[in-house]
Amino acid sequence: MTGERAGPGPGYIPAIDGLRAIAVTSVILFHLWPWTLPGGFTGVDIFFVISGFVVTGSLIGREFTSLGQLAGYFYARRLMRIMPALVAMLLVTLLAAQLFIPDSWLSNSLPQVGRFAFFGLSNLVLATDTDSYFGPQAAYNPFTHSWSLGVEEQFYLFFPFLLWWHHRLHSGAKAVRWVAILSSLSLLLCAVLGLFAQKFAFYLIFPRFWELGVGMLLCLTRERWQPWTAGRRWLAPLGALLVAAGFAIPEGPLFPFPGALLPVAGTALVITAILGGTAPWALGSRPMVAVGLLSYSLYLWHWPVFVLFRWTVGLHSLKHQLAALVIAVVLAIFSYFLIEKPLRSSRVIACWPRGRVVTAALTGVLVAALGGQLLIAAHNRITLSVTRDRFAWYAEPGRPLPLDLTGCTPIDSEEWVAGGRVKLWTPRCARPEGFTLFVPADSHGLAYTPALRRLAAETGASVRLYFRPGCPYFKLIQTHASRPRCAGWYRGVEQDIEARSKPGDVVFLPGLRVTRLANQFENDRDLIGAHPDTVSQGALAEAQAISQRLEAKGARIVLEAPKPVFPSPVFRCADWFNRANPACHGLTIGREHMLERRRDVMRAMSQLVASRRSTILWDPLPIFCPGQTCEALPGGRPLFFDGDHPSGLGNDLIYADLKRTILGVRP
């Protein structure tokens, strides 16, 4: 029979499951109570070493007559081990995400990571499209944890070829050398990428292969070193000490290199101690083995549950943390006993040809991925969030224009200038008085997209909106000089405006010119500590110089005064299931309080306007705050999407005054 064992192999080792228990427990503790294990995320590195050892051991000593036989046997086992529980988690989580997680910058990577997770490629999306593993987008994405499964699944793509080579070479010494060489090159790549592209070093298979390679080498060379380990009782304590050191070191620039060396080396030593019979008996005890058997399902389910709590009722109080933990454990038990164990021990599936198992598993994955895509596409129809009313909430380019302007919908296009994007809206209905509106800004310029598109449709103006994340333009409370990484973009934008502008054109300068009270996520490091909203003499002089350059060809400037800022991200606090979230601190701010917050900025802006005849000030605050209290959600109608970006309805509210101001500044 294909795959029958004809030589010695490690077989099932209960203590390895005990080691898995330690790995999954550390990851869960880190995700729930990071202060208890600052480096608990290195439990994944323990998993990688175990995986390299176990999957190699599952094939060592078995007889295969061809690479096809070996690959069929291996992939059938791996697919039935990994995919059913993974697919179940992905589908359930996708459904819950569509119901409870609104579309936003904070969640914009969620659909793509979820899609790619079906195919073991989510780590590629996370490496290229999001912030780091420790950043806010990752913390609010219920599929972030699937990156490690992507690394393992990509490892499995070429693993059978390495084992077949070892199998055909009998002694396998040359194959062992090549695994060692590949692992060394992977470690070198990890070190290099750690310096220049840390996300790639963290998420991708090539800089992570060495960790799985260590497990492979342990198994491939087991017969050589196992006799040596007998009686060496220092192996397990030393390994445990290295693993514990990894748990104690928090995330930072030294991970995964050299930080991951600690848990990888420690795990390797513990495995040698296990096979040498000197590991603590507790690793093979029934409680540890039980947790180890559940470890895969625990890993799959704990993170989505924690993230969904974070989006809804919050994960800040002990009662919510314990509730999330209990739910995750219950789901893991169901997953293990209803999905994992029945399919892995099915006699029917065991009797199928291996190729048939692989085909059936891959077909199931494709069908499930299609179902997941349908759930993503149905978001606006099935979500329970009030943000399903996209017209009211979202200031997005596709927002419908008034019916009488549909024939003049501007042509949307995009360019790149100095590493930043330029959104262009070119009028479809040209008018003799047409002009160009230049809008250098950050996200606070993008937040006026509906108003700017409507202006292009109504007036025949061409709009050029310049945008680069993290590069606010003309902020005043911070200077351009304080952001050296944006210097090239600032120069490029001004050069582009100077080259294109002419008399009669307008430069609109929106922006957040007071410190925000709340970001879309909690614990924003930029908001920690005191932030006096003052404008230094240096900043004022810089602003005057920028104004002079922008006006050089006769353009006029409209400078936006600070609009209201709110203490909560509105879209996260407007539903019955998230109003009590600890991120929500109210959706109003007193008008007098807001006027006081911006007093110094307004004084500086008034000086700037007084010194430049071609610059005027546009103040949206009276429009947003007609009474003594500024409301972000008056009568359930959102004027702001989060704490400081106007919504779609907010754009409608200010449009007439913004249009009047822009047209009024022209000669």
N, C-alpha and C positions, 0 to 999 in steps of 0.2 A: 504493500500500500504506500502511496506517495507520502513522503515526510515521516516514515517510521524511524524511530531512533535506533541507530546502529552503533552508536558510540556514546561516550560519557557526556552528559550535559548537567548543568547545575540543578535542573528541575525546579519544583516549587520550594521556595524558602520563606517560611512564615515571617522571619525577622525582617525581610525586605519590605513586607507589608507594614511592619512596625515603623520602618524608616519612612515609608510613604505617609504614615499617620503624622509623623513629626513634620514632614514637609507641608502637608495640607493645613495642619493646625497653625503653623507659623504664618502661612499666607492669609488665613482667615483672621488671625489675631491682628496682623498688620493692617488689613483692610477695615477692621472694625475698631480696634483700639491701637493705633500706630505707636502710641507712647509706650506700650508694653514691649513691643519688639520693633525698634526703629528699622531694622534690616530684615524684617520678616518676609519681605518680598523675595529674598534669596531662597525661599522654599522651592521656587520654580527651578532654580539651578540644581537643587537636590533631585527634583523630578527628572531633569535632563540626564543626569548621571545614571540614575536608576533605570530610566528608559533605555539608554544605550546598552546597559548591562543585560537587562531582562529580554529585550527583543533579540539581542545576539544569542543569548542562552536558549531562546525558544527554537533556534534553528541549528545550533551547534550539535553535531553528532547525528543529525538526521540525514537520510539518504535521498538524493534527488538525481534523476537521470538527465535533467536539462534545466537551463535557466528558467524556462517557462514554467516547469513544475515547481521550482523553488519560489518563483514570483507569485504564482497562483496560490500556493499554500500560504505564503506570507501575507499577501494582500487580503485573502479571505479572512484570515485570523484578525488582522489589524482593522479591517473595515467593520467586522462584526463586533470588535472590542470597542471601537471609538465612535462610529458614526450614529448608531441608533439613539444613544443617549444624547449625543451632541445635537442631532437634528431635532429631537424632542425639545431640548432646552431652547434652541434657536427659534423654533416656531412659537412656543409659549411666550418667550420673551419678546419676540417681535409683536405679537398680539398685544401684550401688556404695554409695550412702548407706544404703539399707535393709540392706545386708549388714554394713556396718562402723561405722555411726554410731548410738550408742544414743540413745534419747529422753532429753532432759534440758532444763533451762533453757537451756543453752548451744546446743542444737540445736532449740529449740521453734519457731523461725521457718522452719526449713528446708522443711517440707512446703508451707506456704502460699506461700513465695517460689517454690518449684519449680513449683507449680500455675500461678501467675499468669504465670510466665516464658513459658509456651507462647503466651500471648495478648498479650505485650508490656506487661504491667502489673505486673511485679515491683517496679518502682521505687515504685509506690504502696504496696505492702506494706512495703517497707523504710523508707519515709518515715513510716509510721504505727505499725508494730508492733515495731520493733526499735531497738537503740541506733544510734549513728552509724556511718558507713562505716568509721571507724577504731576502733570498739569491738569487744569480744570476740565478740558474737553474729555480727557481720558477718564477722569473721576466721575463724569456724568454720562458715560457711554456704557450701557449694560453688556456690550460685547468686547470691551477692551481686553478682558482676560483670555479671549480666544487667540491672542497673539502667540502664546506658547504652544497651543495646539497646532497653529500654522507652522511653527518651527519644526515640530515633531513630524507633521505630515509631509513636509518638504524633505525632511531627513529620510523618510520612508521611501521616497521616490528613487533614490540611488542606493539605499541600503542593500537590497537584494543583490545588486551587482558586486558590491564589496564582499558579501558573504559567499556568492557563487565563486568568485575568484579564490577566496580562502578554501572553499570546498574542493575546487579542482586542483589546487596546489598541494592538497593533502596535508603536508606539514604546515602550510600557510604562513611560513616565516616572511615571505616577500609581501604578502597581503597585510600582515601585521605592521611591517615597516611602512607601507603606504598609508595605512590608517594613522600611524604615528606622524608621518610627514604631513598629511592633510590636517591633522589636529593641530600641529605646530603652526602651519600656515594660517589656520583659522584663528589661533590665538594671536598671532602677529597682526592679522587684519583687525581683530577686535581692539588691539592696543592702538593701532593707527586711527581707526574710525572713532575710537573713544576721544581722541584729541580734536578731530575735525568735524565729525558728524555723529554725535553721541546717540541720536535716535536710531541711526542705521546700526550702530554697534549693539544697541539694546534689542532691536526687533527682528533683525534679519538672520536667516539660517547660516550664511557663510561665516560671520563673526561669532556665531553661537555653536557651530558644529563641534568645536573642540570639547565642549562639555559633554555632548553625547559620545564623542570619540573616546573620552576617558573611560566611560562605561563600557564601550566596545572593547577597548584594549584590556580592561580588567577581565572580561569574559574570555577573550581570545587567548590570553596568556595565563589563564587560571591554573592550568596544570603545572606551570613553572614556578609560580610563587606561592601556591596554597600550602605546600608542605612547610615552607619557611615560616608561615604565620603561626604555626602551632606553638602555643605557650607564650606568645608575645602579647601579654595582656596590656601593654601600653598603647596598642594600636587604637582600640576603641576610645579610651580617654582622650588621646591626642586628636582623633577625628572629631569627637564631640566638642572639644575645645575650639577647634577651627570653625566648626559649624556655628557654635555659640558666638564666636567673634563676628562671623558674618551677620548673625541676627542682631548684634549690638550696634553695627555701623549703619547710620542712616544713609538715605539716598544722597547722591552728590556726583561731582564730575569724575570720581574715581570708580564709577560703576558703569558697565560690567568689567572694565579692566582698570586696575588689578583687583577690584573688589570681589569679583566672582571667583577668584582663585581660592578664597577661604572656604566657601561652602562646597566647591567642587573637590578640593583636596580632602576636606574633612569627610565628605560622603564616601570618597574612594577608600579612605582608611577604615571607615566603619564597615564598608562592604567586605574589605579584606578580613577584618576582625570577625564578621559574621561567618564567613566561609572557613576561617581558621578555628572557629569554635570558642573564641574568647570574647565575643560581644555580650553585653548584659542580657540576662534572660528576659528582662522586661520587654525588650524589642519584639520577642516572639510570643508575648503573653496574649491571651484571648482578647482583652480590651483593645490593645494596640493593633492586633491583626484585624479586629472588627472595623476599627476606624480606617485602617489601611485599605481594606476591601471597599469601603465606601468613599475612598479618597477622590476617585475620579468624579463621581457624582457630586460630592461635596464641592470640588473645585468648579464644576460646571455651574452649579446653582447658587452658590453663596454670593457671587458678585452681582448677577442680575437682581437678586432680591435686595441687596444693599443699595444698589443704584436706584431702584424703583422707590425704595423708602426715601432716599435722598431727594428725589423729585417730588414726592407727595407729602407725607407727614413729617419728613425729616429723619435724620439718623443721629441726632445730637443727644437725646436723653437716654438714660440707661434702660428705661422700659421699652423704648423703640429699638434700641440695639439688641436687647435680649429677644424681643419679638421677631426681629429680622433673622437672628441666628436660629431660633426655633423653626421658623418657616423654612429656612434654607436646609436645615437638617432633615425635616419631614419630607421636603421635595427630593432630597438626595436619597432617602430611604425608599421612597416610592420609585424613583428612577432605577435604583439598583435592583430591587426585587421585582419590579414590573417590566423593566426594559432590559437592563444590562444582563442580569443572571439568566432569565429565561432564554434569551437569544443565544447567549454564549454556550449554554448547555443543551440547546435544542438537538434532539436526536434526528429530527427531520432534516435540519440544515446540515448536520454532520454527515448525512448520507448523500448530500448533493455533491456533484462534481465541483471542484474549487472554482473553476471558471464560471459556473452558474451562480455561485455565491457572490463572486465579484460583480458579475453583471447585474444581479438583483439588487445588491447594495448600492451600486452606482446609479442605477435607475431610480431607486428610492430617494437618493440624495438629490437628483435632478428634479424629481417631482416635488420634493419638499422645498427646494430652492425656488421653484416656480410659485409655490404657495406662499413663500415668504415675500416674494416680489409683489404678489397680489395684495398682501397685507400692507406693504409699504405704499403701494399705489392708492390704497383705499383710506389713507390716513385722514384726509379731510372729511370723509364720510362717516368714519367710525369713531374718531376721537371724542372723548368726553370733555375735552377742554373747550372753553369759550373761544379760544383762538381759532377754532374751525371757521369762524367768520373772517376769512383772510382779508376781505375788503376793508373791514374795520381795523384790524390789528396790524397788518403788514404793509410797510412802506417799500414795496417791491416793484421792480420794473414792469412786471406784467399786470399791474393793477389797471383795471379798465378806466379809460377816460370818459368824461361826460359824453352822452350820445351824440350831441351836436358836433363833437370834435373827432368822432371815430374815423371820418374820412381824412383827417389830417394827422393821424397817428404818426409820430416821428419815427425815422429809421434808426434802429439801435445798432451800434457797432462798438468796437473796442480797439484800442491801441495800447502800446507800451511806451513809457517815457522814463528813462533813468531808473529802471527796475520797478516802476509802479504802473498801475493800470490807469488808462484814461477811458472813461465811459463817454461815448458820443451819442447825442441825440440830434439828428439832422432833420430839419423841417421838411415835411412832405408837401406842405402847402406854402410855397415861398411868398413873401410879402416884400414890397419895396423898402419898408423900414427895417428889414431884417438886420440883426446884429449878432455878435458872438458873446455868449455868457461863459466866462471862465470861472470854474469853481475848484480851487485847490483846497483839499480838506482831508479828513479821515472818515471814520464811520458816521460822523455827524453831518457830513456832506451827503453821504449815501442815504442817510435818513430822510433827506428832502427829495429823493428820486421822483416820487409821484408829482410833487409840485413842479419840479424842473422839467419833467416830460410834458406836463400840461402847459407850462409856459412856452415850450418850444412849439407845441401844437397851436396854441392860440396866437402867438405873436410872430411866428416864423423865425424865432431866434435859434441859432445853433448853440448847443450846450456842450462844453468840454469839462467833465468832472474828473479831477485828478485824485488818485487814491493810492495810498500805500499803508498797510496795517502798521500801527505803532509809530506813525509819523504825523502827529497833529500839526496843522499849519496855522501859524499866527495865533498861537495859544495865549500869549501874553504872560500868563502866570508861570510859564516855562519858556526859555529861549530856544531857538533853533540850535544854537551852539551847544546846548546841553544834551543834544541827541546826535552825536557824531556819526552814527551809522546811517542817519537820514540825510546827511549833508549833500551827498550826490543827488539824491532825489529832489531836495529843496532847490538846488542849482538848476537841475534839469527842468523842473516845472517852471521856474521863473524865466529861463531861456526860451522855453516853448511859448509861454505867454507873450514875451517880448517880441518873438519872431512873428507871431500870428496876429497880435492885437492891432487895432486901428482906432482912430477917433470914433466915438459912439459906442464902442464895446464896453462891457461891464465885467468887473471882477467881483464875485460874491464870495465872502469869507465867512462861512458858518463854522462853528466849533464849540467845544465845551471849554468855557473860559473860567469856570470855577471847579473845584474838586468835586467829583461825583460822591454821592452819599452811599450808593450801593452798586455793585457790579452784578452781572447775571449769576455769579457764583459767590459763595461765601469765602471768607478768609483771603480776600484779594490783598496781596502784600503791598500794593501801591496805596492802599487806604489805611494802612497801619500807622499810627502816630498822628501828630498834629500837622495840618496842611493849611497854613495861612494863605488865603487867596489874595496875595499882594503882587503888584507889578513893580519890578525893580527899575531903576533908571536905565540900567543896561538893556533890559527887555524893551523898554519904551523906545530907546534909541534904535535898537534893532528893528522894531516894528516900523519906525519912521523911515528907515533905510529901505526896508522891504516895500513899503507903500510907494516910495519914490521910484523903485525899479518897476513895479507893476504899472505905474502910471506913465511910464516913459514914452509910450506911443499914443497917449491920449485917452486911454481907457479910464473909466470912473470906477470907484470902489464902493461896495456896500458891505459894511462890517456888521455882523450879527452880535447883538448884545446877549449876555447870558440869559438863557431861558430857565425855567424851573428845573430843579433836580429833586428827586424823590428818594425816600429812605428804603425803598424795596424795588426789586425787579417786577414790574406790574404783571407780566405774563405768567410769572411763577406764583402769583398770589391772588389770582382772580377766580379760582375754581373751588368748589366745595371740598375737593380732596387735597388742596394744597394751601388753603388760607391760614392754617395753623402752623405752617412750616416755619422753623426758626429763622429762615431768611427773610420773612415778612415782618416789617416793622412799621407798617402803615403806608397808605397810598396818598397822603396829603402832606403839604408843607405850608406853614403860614406865610402869607404874602410879605409881611414885614420882616420875617426871618430871612426870606429869600432876598429881599432888597438889601438887608444888612450884609448878607454873605457876599453879594456882588458889588458892594459900595466902592471898594478900592479899584476894582477892575473897571467899573463904570467911570470913575474919575479919570483913570488913565486913557480910556477910550475917548472920553470927551476932549481931553487935551489933544489927542491924536487927530480927531476930526476938526477941531478948531484950527490946527496948524496946517491942514491940507484941504483946500477948497473943493477938490474933486472926490473927497471921501465923505460919505454920510453914514449915520448909524441907524440900523433897523432893530427895533426892540420888540420881540414877540411876547415878552412876559405879560403885558397888559391883556393880550388876547388869550393867553393860556390861563391867566389868573384875573378874571373880571371882578372877583370878590375878595374878601379878606383871607380866604383859604384857597390855595392852588390844589386842584384835584386832578389826579392822573386818570381816574376812572369815574367821572361824574355820571350818575345815573346808569352805570354799567356800560357807558360808551368810552372806549379807551382813547385818550388823547396822547398817551405815551405807551410805547411797547415795553420798555424796561424802565430803569430809573432816570434816563435822560435822553432817550431817542424818541422823537415823535412817531406816532403810529400813522396808519393810513388816514384815519379820521383826523388826526392832528394835522396832517398835511392839508386836508380840505379846509380845516379851520383857519389856517394862517395864509392860505394861498392868495386870496384877494389882496391882502395887505402887502405880502411879499411882491406880488406882481406890480402893484402900484408903486412900491418903493424902487424896484429895479427900473421900471420905465421912467419914473420921475427923475432919476439921477442922470439920465441921458440928456445931452444938450439938445 
